Protein backbone atom coordinates (compact mmCIF):
# COMPACT_ATOMS: atom_id res chain seq x y z
CA UNK A 1 0.00 0.00 0.00
CA UNK A 2 1.44 3.40 -0.91
CA UNK A 3 2.59 5.42 2.08
CA UNK A 4 1.91 8.94 0.79
CA UNK A 5 -0.79 10.59 -1.25
CA UNK A 6 1.73 11.38 -4.00
CA UNK A 7 2.57 7.68 -4.21
CA UNK A 8 -1.13 6.80 -4.41
CA UNK A 9 -1.60 9.32 -7.21
CA UNK A 10 1.51 8.01 -8.98
CA UNK A 11 0.36 4.39 -8.79
CA UNK A 12 -3.10 5.38 -9.99
CA UNK A 13 -1.63 7.26 -12.98
CA UNK A 14 0.97 4.62 -13.81
CA UNK A 15 -1.55 1.83 -13.85
CA UNK A 16 -3.66 1.29 -16.90
CA UNK A 17 -6.64 2.82 -15.10
CA UNK A 18 -8.81 5.43 -16.69
CA UNK A 19 -9.47 8.79 -15.04
CA UNK A 20 -12.50 7.62 -13.02
CA UNK A 21 -10.63 4.59 -11.65
CA UNK A 22 -7.55 6.71 -10.84
CA UNK A 23 -9.74 9.18 -8.92
CA UNK A 24 -11.33 6.26 -7.08
CA UNK A 25 -7.89 4.92 -6.13
CA UNK A 26 -6.89 8.28 -4.63
CA UNK A 27 -10.23 8.58 -2.81
CA UNK A 28 -9.86 5.04 -1.46
CA UNK A 29 -6.42 5.93 -0.12
CA UNK A 30 -7.76 9.10 1.52
CA UNK A 31 -10.69 7.24 3.08
CA UNK A 32 -8.32 4.63 4.50
CA UNK A 33 -6.24 7.38 6.10
CA UNK A 34 -9.38 8.89 7.65
CA UNK A 35 -10.65 5.52 8.88
CA UNK A 36 -7.32 4.66 10.53
CA UNK A 37 -6.81 8.14 12.00
CA UNK A 38 -7.00 9.03 15.64
CA UNK A 39 -10.41 10.55 16.40
CA UNK A 40 -8.81 13.39 18.39
CA UNK A 41 -6.79 14.45 15.35
CA UNK A 42 -9.92 14.56 13.19
CA UNK A 43 -11.80 16.44 15.92
CA UNK A 44 -9.06 19.10 16.17
CA UNK A 45 -9.01 19.67 12.42
CA UNK A 46 -12.81 19.76 12.27
CA UNK A 47 -12.96 22.38 15.05
CA UNK A 48 -10.66 24.58 12.99
CA UNK A 49 -12.69 24.20 9.79
CA UNK A 50 -16.31 23.95 10.93
CA UNK A 51 -18.22 27.11 10.14
CA UNK A 52 -17.07 27.18 6.52
CA UNK A 53 -19.67 24.60 5.60
CA UNK A 54 -22.77 22.87 6.86
CA UNK A 55 -23.84 19.28 6.53
CA UNK A 56 -26.87 17.14 7.04
CA UNK A 57 -27.09 13.42 7.63
CA UNK A 58 -28.37 11.22 4.85
CA UNK A 59 -27.63 8.28 7.16
CA UNK A 60 -26.81 9.00 10.78
CA UNK A 61 -23.82 7.15 12.25
CA UNK A 62 -24.93 3.63 13.10
CA UNK A 63 -23.10 0.52 14.16
CA UNK A 64 -23.74 -2.86 12.58
CA UNK A 65 -22.14 -6.13 11.62
CA UNK A 66 -20.62 -7.14 8.30
CA UNK A 67 -19.61 -10.65 7.27
CA UNK A 68 -15.94 -11.06 6.43
CA UNK A 69 -15.03 -13.52 3.71
CA UNK A 70 -11.74 -15.32 3.29
CA UNK A 71 -10.24 -17.45 0.56
CA UNK A 72 -8.40 -20.70 1.07
CA UNK A 73 -4.79 -20.03 0.13
CA UNK A 74 -5.78 -16.46 -0.76
CA UNK A 75 -6.98 -17.67 -4.16
CA UNK A 76 -9.17 -20.69 -3.50
CA UNK A 77 -12.79 -21.11 -2.61
CA UNK A 78 -14.49 -18.43 -0.50
CA UNK A 79 -15.61 -19.05 3.06
CA UNK A 80 -17.22 -16.96 5.79
CA UNK A 81 -14.47 -15.92 8.17
CA UNK A 82 -16.63 -14.18 10.76
CA UNK A 83 -18.43 -10.95 11.59
CA UNK A 84 -16.93 -7.54 12.30
CA UNK A 85 -18.54 -4.51 13.95
CA UNK A 86 -18.42 -1.35 11.82
CA UNK A 87 -19.93 2.13 12.00
CA UNK A 88 -21.18 3.79 8.85
CA UNK A 89 -22.29 7.33 8.10
CA UNK A 90 -23.36 9.35 5.05
CA UNK A 91 -23.51 13.16 4.98
CA UNK A 92 -24.52 15.81 2.44
CA UNK A 93 -22.23 18.82 2.61
CA UNK A 94 -22.93 22.36 1.45
CA UNK A 95 -20.14 24.94 1.47
CA UNK A 96 -20.77 28.62 2.12
CA UNK A 97 -18.05 29.76 -0.31
CA UNK A 98 -19.68 28.15 -3.33
CA UNK A 99 -22.91 26.42 -4.17
CA UNK A 100 -21.21 23.03 -4.19
CA UNK A 101 -23.11 20.11 -2.73
CA UNK A 102 -21.46 16.75 -2.27
CA UNK A 103 -21.90 13.55 -0.31
CA UNK A 104 -19.35 11.91 1.97
CA UNK A 105 -19.24 8.31 3.17
CA UNK A 106 -17.42 6.56 5.98
CA UNK A 107 -17.09 3.01 7.24
CA UNK A 108 -15.10 2.73 10.47
CA UNK A 109 -14.09 -0.44 12.30
CA UNK A 110 -15.77 -0.72 15.69
CA UNK A 111 -18.51 1.34 17.29
CA UNK A 112 -17.21 4.90 16.92
CA UNK A 113 -20.09 7.13 15.91
CA UNK A 114 -18.28 10.50 16.04
CA UNK A 115 -15.29 9.15 14.14
CA UNK A 116 -17.56 7.93 11.33
CA UNK A 117 -19.31 11.31 11.20
CA UNK A 118 -16.03 13.24 10.97
CA UNK A 119 -14.58 10.87 8.37
CA UNK A 120 -17.71 11.26 6.22
CA UNK A 121 -17.50 15.06 6.44
CA UNK A 122 -13.83 15.05 5.45
CA UNK A 123 -14.57 12.63 2.60
CA UNK A 124 -17.13 15.10 1.27
CA UNK A 125 -14.71 18.03 1.64
CA UNK A 126 -11.94 16.15 -0.15
CA UNK A 127 -14.17 15.75 -3.19
CA UNK A 128 -14.31 19.55 -3.64
CA UNK A 129 -11.42 21.06 -5.62
CA UNK A 130 -10.95 24.08 -3.35
CA UNK A 131 -10.66 21.84 -0.26
CA UNK A 132 -8.77 18.84 -1.64
CA UNK A 133 -5.24 20.27 -1.88
CA UNK A 134 -5.15 22.02 1.52
CA UNK A 135 -6.69 19.02 3.30
CA UNK A 136 -4.29 16.64 1.57
CA UNK A 137 -1.37 18.74 2.77
CA UNK A 138 -2.63 19.53 6.29
CA UNK A 139 -4.52 16.36 7.21
CA UNK A 140 -4.14 13.35 4.92
CA UNK A 141 -0.36 13.40 4.43
CA UNK A 142 0.39 13.76 8.17
CA UNK A 143 -2.08 10.95 8.89
CA UNK A 144 -0.35 8.71 6.35
CA UNK A 145 3.07 9.60 7.74
CA UNK A 146 1.87 8.79 11.27
CA UNK A 147 0.45 5.47 10.08
CA UNK A 148 3.71 4.61 8.27
CA UNK A 149 5.62 5.35 11.49
CA UNK A 150 3.27 3.11 13.49
CA UNK A 151 3.78 0.28 11.01
CA UNK A 152 7.55 0.79 11.07
CA UNK A 153 7.61 0.62 14.87
CA UNK A 154 5.46 -2.52 14.88
CA UNK A 155 7.73 -4.18 12.32
CA UNK A 156 10.77 -3.18 14.37
CA UNK A 157 9.24 -4.66 17.55
CA UNK A 158 8.30 -7.93 15.90
CA UNK A 159 11.64 -8.23 14.09
CA UNK A 160 13.35 -8.61 17.47
CA UNK A 161 11.32 -11.75 18.16
CA UNK A 162 12.08 -13.40 14.81
CA UNK A 163 13.66 -16.83 15.01
CA UNK A 164 15.58 -18.24 12.06
CA UNK A 165 15.30 -22.02 12.44
CA UNK A 166 17.58 -22.71 9.51
CA UNK A 167 20.61 -21.44 11.38
CA UNK A 168 20.21 -23.82 14.31
CA UNK A 169 22.61 -26.77 14.48
CA UNK A 170 20.74 -30.06 14.43
CA UNK A 171 23.57 -32.16 15.81
CA UNK A 172 23.84 -34.47 12.76
CA UNK A 173 26.99 -32.79 11.44
CA UNK A 174 29.23 -33.88 14.32
C-alpha positions as a Markdown table, in Angstrom:
| # | Residue | x | y | z |
|---|---|---|---|---|
| 1 | Unk | 0.0 | 0.0 | 0.0 |
| 2 | Unk | 1.4 | 3.4 | -0.9 |
| 3 | Unk | 2.6 | 5.4 | 2.1 |
| 4 | Unk | 1.9 | 8.9 | 0.8 |
| 5 | Unk | -0.8 | 10.6 | -1.2 |
| 6 | Unk | 1.7 | 11.4 | -4.0 |
| 7 | Unk | 2.6 | 7.7 | -4.2 |
| 8 | Unk | -1.1 | 6.8 | -4.4 |
| 9 | Unk | -1.6 | 9.3 | -7.2 |
| 10 | Unk | 1.5 | 8.0 | -9.0 |
| 11 | Unk | 0.4 | 4.4 | -8.8 |
| 12 | Unk | -3.1 | 5.4 | -10.0 |
| 13 | Unk | -1.6 | 7.3 | -13.0 |
| 14 | Unk | 1.0 | 4.6 | -13.8 |
| 15 | Unk | -1.5 | 1.8 | -13.8 |
| 16 | Unk | -3.7 | 1.3 | -16.9 |
| 17 | Unk | -6.6 | 2.8 | -15.1 |
| 18 | Unk | -8.8 | 5.4 | -16.7 |
| 19 | Unk | -9.5 | 8.8 | -15.0 |
| 20 | Unk | -12.5 | 7.6 | -13.0 |
| 21 | Unk | -10.6 | 4.6 | -11.7 |
| 22 | Unk | -7.6 | 6.7 | -10.8 |
| 23 | Unk | -9.7 | 9.2 | -8.9 |
| 24 | Unk | -11.3 | 6.3 | -7.1 |
| 25 | Unk | -7.9 | 4.9 | -6.1 |
| 26 | Unk | -6.9 | 8.3 | -4.6 |
| 27 | Unk | -10.2 | 8.6 | -2.8 |
| 28 | Unk | -9.9 | 5.0 | -1.5 |
| 29 | Unk | -6.4 | 5.9 | -0.1 |
| 30 | Unk | -7.8 | 9.1 | 1.5 |
| 31 | Unk | -10.7 | 7.2 | 3.1 |
| 32 | Unk | -8.3 | 4.6 | 4.5 |
| 33 | Unk | -6.2 | 7.4 | 6.1 |
| 34 | Unk | -9.4 | 8.9 | 7.7 |
| 35 | Unk | -10.6 | 5.5 | 8.9 |
| 36 | Unk | -7.3 | 4.7 | 10.5 |
| 37 | Unk | -6.8 | 8.1 | 12.0 |
| 38 | Unk | -7.0 | 9.0 | 15.6 |
| 39 | Unk | -10.4 | 10.5 | 16.4 |
| 40 | Unk | -8.8 | 13.4 | 18.4 |
| 41 | Unk | -6.8 | 14.5 | 15.3 |
| 42 | Unk | -9.9 | 14.6 | 13.2 |
| 43 | Unk | -11.8 | 16.4 | 15.9 |
| 44 | Unk | -9.1 | 19.1 | 16.2 |
| 45 | Unk | -9.0 | 19.7 | 12.4 |
| 46 | Unk | -12.8 | 19.8 | 12.3 |
| 47 | Unk | -13.0 | 22.4 | 15.0 |
| 48 | Unk | -10.7 | 24.6 | 13.0 |
| 49 | Unk | -12.7 | 24.2 | 9.8 |
| 50 | Unk | -16.3 | 24.0 | 10.9 |
| 51 | Unk | -18.2 | 27.1 | 10.1 |
| 52 | Unk | -17.1 | 27.2 | 6.5 |
| 53 | Unk | -19.7 | 24.6 | 5.6 |
| 54 | Unk | -22.8 | 22.9 | 6.9 |
| 55 | Unk | -23.8 | 19.3 | 6.5 |
| 56 | Unk | -26.9 | 17.1 | 7.0 |
| 57 | Unk | -27.1 | 13.4 | 7.6 |
| 58 | Unk | -28.4 | 11.2 | 4.9 |
| 59 | Unk | -27.6 | 8.3 | 7.2 |
| 60 | Unk | -26.8 | 9.0 | 10.8 |
| 61 | Unk | -23.8 | 7.1 | 12.2 |
| 62 | Unk | -24.9 | 3.6 | 13.1 |
| 63 | Unk | -23.1 | 0.5 | 14.2 |
| 64 | Unk | -23.7 | -2.9 | 12.6 |
| 65 | Unk | -22.1 | -6.1 | 11.6 |
| 66 | Unk | -20.6 | -7.1 | 8.3 |
| 67 | Unk | -19.6 | -10.6 | 7.3 |
| 68 | Unk | -15.9 | -11.1 | 6.4 |
| 69 | Unk | -15.0 | -13.5 | 3.7 |
| 70 | Unk | -11.7 | -15.3 | 3.3 |
| 71 | Unk | -10.2 | -17.4 | 0.6 |
| 72 | Unk | -8.4 | -20.7 | 1.1 |
| 73 | Unk | -4.8 | -20.0 | 0.1 |
| 74 | Unk | -5.8 | -16.5 | -0.8 |
| 75 | Unk | -7.0 | -17.7 | -4.2 |
| 76 | Unk | -9.2 | -20.7 | -3.5 |
| 77 | Unk | -12.8 | -21.1 | -2.6 |
| 78 | Unk | -14.5 | -18.4 | -0.5 |
| 79 | Unk | -15.6 | -19.1 | 3.1 |
| 80 | Unk | -17.2 | -17.0 | 5.8 |
| 81 | Unk | -14.5 | -15.9 | 8.2 |
| 82 | Unk | -16.6 | -14.2 | 10.8 |
| 83 | Unk | -18.4 | -11.0 | 11.6 |
| 84 | Unk | -16.9 | -7.5 | 12.3 |
| 85 | Unk | -18.5 | -4.5 | 13.9 |
| 86 | Unk | -18.4 | -1.3 | 11.8 |
| 87 | Unk | -19.9 | 2.1 | 12.0 |
| 88 | Unk | -21.2 | 3.8 | 8.8 |
| 89 | Unk | -22.3 | 7.3 | 8.1 |
| 90 | Unk | -23.4 | 9.3 | 5.0 |
| 91 | Unk | -23.5 | 13.2 | 5.0 |
| 92 | Unk | -24.5 | 15.8 | 2.4 |
| 93 | Unk | -22.2 | 18.8 | 2.6 |
| 94 | Unk | -22.9 | 22.4 | 1.4 |
| 95 | Unk | -20.1 | 24.9 | 1.5 |
| 96 | Unk | -20.8 | 28.6 | 2.1 |
| 97 | Unk | -18.1 | 29.8 | -0.3 |
| 98 | Unk | -19.7 | 28.2 | -3.3 |
| 99 | Unk | -22.9 | 26.4 | -4.2 |
| 100 | Unk | -21.2 | 23.0 | -4.2 |
| 101 | Unk | -23.1 | 20.1 | -2.7 |
| 102 | Unk | -21.5 | 16.7 | -2.3 |
| 103 | Unk | -21.9 | 13.6 | -0.3 |
| 104 | Unk | -19.3 | 11.9 | 2.0 |
| 105 | Unk | -19.2 | 8.3 | 3.2 |
| 106 | Unk | -17.4 | 6.6 | 6.0 |
| 107 | Unk | -17.1 | 3.0 | 7.2 |
| 108 | Unk | -15.1 | 2.7 | 10.5 |
| 109 | Unk | -14.1 | -0.4 | 12.3 |
| 110 | Unk | -15.8 | -0.7 | 15.7 |
| 111 | Unk | -18.5 | 1.3 | 17.3 |
| 112 | Unk | -17.2 | 4.9 | 16.9 |
| 113 | Unk | -20.1 | 7.1 | 15.9 |
| 114 | Unk | -18.3 | 10.5 | 16.0 |
| 115 | Unk | -15.3 | 9.1 | 14.1 |
| 116 | Unk | -17.6 | 7.9 | 11.3 |
| 117 | Unk | -19.3 | 11.3 | 11.2 |
| 118 | Unk | -16.0 | 13.2 | 11.0 |
| 119 | Unk | -14.6 | 10.9 | 8.4 |
| 120 | Unk | -17.7 | 11.3 | 6.2 |
| 121 | Unk | -17.5 | 15.1 | 6.4 |
| 122 | Unk | -13.8 | 15.0 | 5.5 |
| 123 | Unk | -14.6 | 12.6 | 2.6 |
| 124 | Unk | -17.1 | 15.1 | 1.3 |
| 125 | Unk | -14.7 | 18.0 | 1.6 |
| 126 | Unk | -11.9 | 16.1 | -0.2 |
| 127 | Unk | -14.2 | 15.8 | -3.2 |
| 128 | Unk | -14.3 | 19.5 | -3.6 |
| 129 | Unk | -11.4 | 21.1 | -5.6 |
| 130 | Unk | -10.9 | 24.1 | -3.4 |
| 131 | Unk | -10.7 | 21.8 | -0.3 |
| 132 | Unk | -8.8 | 18.8 | -1.6 |
| 133 | Unk | -5.2 | 20.3 | -1.9 |
| 134 | Unk | -5.2 | 22.0 | 1.5 |
| 135 | Unk | -6.7 | 19.0 | 3.3 |
| 136 | Unk | -4.3 | 16.6 | 1.6 |
| 137 | Unk | -1.4 | 18.7 | 2.8 |
| 138 | Unk | -2.6 | 19.5 | 6.3 |
| 139 | Unk | -4.5 | 16.4 | 7.2 |
| 140 | Unk | -4.1 | 13.3 | 4.9 |
| 141 | Unk | -0.4 | 13.4 | 4.4 |
| 142 | Unk | 0.4 | 13.8 | 8.2 |
| 143 | Unk | -2.1 | 10.9 | 8.9 |
| 144 | Unk | -0.3 | 8.7 | 6.3 |
| 145 | Unk | 3.1 | 9.6 | 7.7 |
| 146 | Unk | 1.9 | 8.8 | 11.3 |
| 147 | Unk | 0.5 | 5.5 | 10.1 |
| 148 | Unk | 3.7 | 4.6 | 8.3 |
| 149 | Unk | 5.6 | 5.4 | 11.5 |
| 150 | Unk | 3.3 | 3.1 | 13.5 |
| 151 | Unk | 3.8 | 0.3 | 11.0 |
| 152 | Unk | 7.6 | 0.8 | 11.1 |
| 153 | Unk | 7.6 | 0.6 | 14.9 |
| 154 | Unk | 5.5 | -2.5 | 14.9 |
| 155 | Unk | 7.7 | -4.2 | 12.3 |
| 156 | Unk | 10.8 | -3.2 | 14.4 |
| 157 | Unk | 9.2 | -4.7 | 17.5 |
| 158 | Unk | 8.3 | -7.9 | 15.9 |
| 159 | Unk | 11.6 | -8.2 | 14.1 |
| 160 | Unk | 13.4 | -8.6 | 17.5 |
| 161 | Unk | 11.3 | -11.8 | 18.2 |
| 162 | Unk | 12.1 | -13.4 | 14.8 |
| 163 | Unk | 13.7 | -16.8 | 15.0 |
| 164 | Unk | 15.6 | -18.2 | 12.1 |
| 165 | Unk | 15.3 | -22.0 | 12.4 |
| 166 | Unk | 17.6 | -22.7 | 9.5 |
| 167 | Unk | 20.6 | -21.4 | 11.4 |
| 168 | Unk | 20.2 | -23.8 | 14.3 |
| 169 | Unk | 22.6 | -26.8 | 14.5 |
| 170 | Unk | 20.7 | -30.1 | 14.4 |
| 171 | Unk | 23.6 | -32.2 | 15.8 |
| 172 | Unk | 23.8 | -34.5 | 12.8 |
| 173 | Unk | 27.0 | -32.8 | 11.4 |
| 174 | Unk | 29.2 | -33.9 | 14.3 |
